[in-house]
Amino acid sequence: MKKSLQKITFILMTGALFSSTAIAAEPDPARMKEVKKIVMHQVSMMKPELQKKVKALSPDTQKALMKILSQHTRYSDEITLRQVMHEVLSDYQSIATGIMTDNPVQAAASARRLANHRIPAGGLLPYLGLDNINDAKLAVLGTFNDSVEGEALKLAKAAESGDMSAAAIHFGKISSGCIACHQVFRGKPGVSNLLR
């Protein structure tokens, strides 16, 4: 079991941090050690069938997942992805309030919180379902991440510079990113495929 975890961690770590735009070309060894520890912990929480699926992902997919993970500094061993999404929604609503009331401080702070949302217990993958843990489905996560978290950081900069019109444009792009991700990984809440 320990060797399997180490192999998965090695696969996820190899080259991923070096290609990340969030970390310099020569990553800080302390940061690499921290992220490696987080990945090992997340993998240790996964059931064997999920570990097997993660291990089978291509190096490109693993790099993309690692890039997303390395951009975050807030992790939880307690809350679920649904609870993280509730926090994200709260920050999203606070951004809207900041924009609508011409409060750039509120809009920027909320956007930065949204961009650095918590990572749920076990990471993102345990909540996506085994059918979605493959290269084809996970290939879109980087684009969704850029559309949501990347645009949130652009929104924060625009708000801090006093350009609330630009902040509003970025807000719309965040909305589009959220909706696109939900269409792929969540579907329409409350809809059953068991109804005629």
C-alpha positions in Angstrom: 0.0 0.0 0.0 2.8 2.4 1.0 4.7 1.7 -2.3 1.5 2.2 -4.3 1.0 5.6 -2.6 4.6 6.6 -3.2 4.3 5.6 -6.9 1.1 7.6 -7.4 2.7 10.6 -5.6 5.8 10.3 -7.8 3.7 10.2 -11.0 1.8 13.3 -9.9 4.9 15.2 -8.8 7.2 14.4 -11.7 7.6 17.5 -13.8 4.2 19.0 -12.7 5.5 21.7 -10.5 8.1 22.7 -13.0 5.5 23.4 -15.6 3.2 25.3 -13.3 2.8 29.0 -14.0 1.9 29.5 -10.4 5.4 28.5 -9.3 8.7 29.7 -10.6 10.9 27.7 -13.0 12.9 26.6 -10.0 10.3 25.8 -7.4 11.0 26.4 -3.8 12.0 23.1 -2.3 9.9 23.8 0.8 6.8 24.3 -1.4 7.5 21.1 -3.3 7.8 19.2 -0.1 4.5 20.7 1.2 2.6 19.9 -2.0 4.0 16.4 -2.1 2.9 15.8 1.4 -0.6 17.1 0.5 -0.9 14.8 -2.5 0.3 11.8 -0.5 -2.3 12.6 2.2 -5.1 13.0 -0.4 -4.2 9.7 -2.1 -4.1 7.9 1.2 -7.7 8.9 1.7 -8.8 7.4 -1.6 -10.3 3.9 -1.9 -8.2 1.5 -3.9 -10.5 1.7 -7.0 -10.0 5.5 -7.1 -6.2 5.1 -6.5 -6.1 2.8 -9.5 -7.9 5.3 -11.7 -5.7 8.2 -10.6 -2.6 6.0 -11.3 -3.8 5.3 -14.8 -4.1 9.0 -15.8 -1.7 10.3 -18.4 1.3 12.5 -17.3 -0.3 15.5 -19.0 -3.5 15.1 -16.9 -1.5 14.6 -13.8 0.5 17.7 -14.5 -2.7 19.7 -15.0 -4.2 18.4 -11.8 -1.0 19.2 -9.9 -0.9 22.7 -11.4 -4.4 23.4 -10.1 -3.6 21.9 -6.6 -0.3 23.9 -6.4 -2.2 27.2 -6.9 -4.1 26.7 -3.6 -3.0 27.2 0.0 -6.3 26.3 1.8 -7.1 22.6 2.3 -9.6 20.8 4.5 -9.7 17.2 5.8 -13.3 17.8 6.9 -15.4 19.5 4.3 -16.8 18.0 1.1 -16.8 19.5 -2.4 -20.4 20.5 -2.0 -19.4 22.5 1.1 -16.5 24.1 -0.8 -19.0 25.0 -3.5 -21.2 26.7 -0.9 -18.2 28.8 0.2 -17.5 29.6 -3.5 -21.1 30.7 -4.0 -20.9 32.9 -0.9 -17.7 34.6 -2.3 -19.3 34.8 -5.7 -22.4 36.6 -4.2 -20.1 38.9 -2.3 -18.2 39.8 -5.5 -21.6 40.7 -7.1 -22.5 42.9 -4.1 -19.1 44.6 -4.2 -19.5 45.3 -8.0 -23.1 46.5 -7.7 -22.4 48.8 -4.7 -19.1 50.1 -6.2 -17.2 48.6 -3.3 -13.8 47.6 -4.9 -12.4 46.4 -1.6 -15.2 43.9 -1.1 -15.1 42.8 -4.7 -11.4 42.2 -4.8 -11.2 40.5 -1.4 -14.1 38.2 -2.3 -12.6 37.4 -5.7 -9.2 36.5 -4.1 -11.0 34.2 -1.6 -12.9 32.5 -4.5 -9.7 32.0 -6.5 -8.0 30.4 -3.5 -11.0 28.4 -2.4 -10.4 25.4 -0.1 -9.6 22.0 -1.5 -12.0 19.5 0.0 -11.1 16.4 2.0 -9.2 14.0 -0.3 -8.9 16.6 -3.1 -11.3 17.1 -6.0 -11.3 13.7 -7.7 -13.2 11.7 -5.1 -16.3 13.8 -5.7 -16.3 13.5 -9.5 -17.3 9.9 -9.7 -15.2 7.1 -11.1 -16.7 7.5 -14.6 -15.2 11.0 -14.8 -11.7 10.0 -13.7 -10.1 9.7 -17.1 -8.0 11.8 -19.4 -10.8 12.9 -21.7 -13.1 14.2 -18.9 -10.4 15.7 -16.8 -8.7 17.5 -19.7 -11.3 20.4 -19.3 -10.4 21.1 -15.7 -7.5 23.5 -16.6 -9.8 25.5 -18.8 -12.5 25.7 -16.2 -9.9 26.6 -13.5 -8.6 29.5 -15.7 -12.2 30.6 -16.4 -13.2 30.7 -12.8 -10.1 31.3 -10.6 -8.0 33.0 -13.3 -10.8 35.5 -14.0 -11.4 36.0 -10.3 -7.8 37.2 -9.9 -8.2 39.5 -13.0 -11.4 40.8 -11.4 -9.6 41.5 -8.2 -6.9 43.5 -10.0 -9.5 45.4 -12.0 -11.4 46.3 -8.8 -8.2 47.3 -7.0 -7.4 49.7 -9.9 -10.9 51.2 -9.6 -12.2 49.8 -12.9 -15.5 48.3 -11.8 -16.7 48.0 -15.5 -13.8 45.6 -16.2 -14.5 43.8 -12.9 -18.1 43.2 -14.1 -16.8 41.8 -17.4 -14.6 39.3 -15.5 -17.5 38.5 -13.3 -19.5 37.3 -16.3 -16.6 35.1 -17.4 -16.5 33.6 -13.9 -20.2 32.8 -14.3 -19.6 31.2 -17.7 -16.8 29.0 -16.2 -18.9 27.8 -13.3 -21.8 26.9 -15.6 -19.6 25.1 -18.1 -17.9 23.0 -15.3 -21.3 22.2 -13.7 -22.6 21.0 -17.1 -19.7 18.5 -17.5 -19.4 17.3 -13.9 -22.6 18.0 -12.1 -25.5 18.1 -14.6 -28.7 19.8 -13.7 -29.5 19.3 -10.0 -32.7 17.4 -9.2 -33.0 15.9 -12.7 -33.4 12.1 -12.8 -32.4 10.0 -15.7 -34.9 7.4 -14.4 -37.9 9.5 -15.5 -39.6 9.1 -18.9 
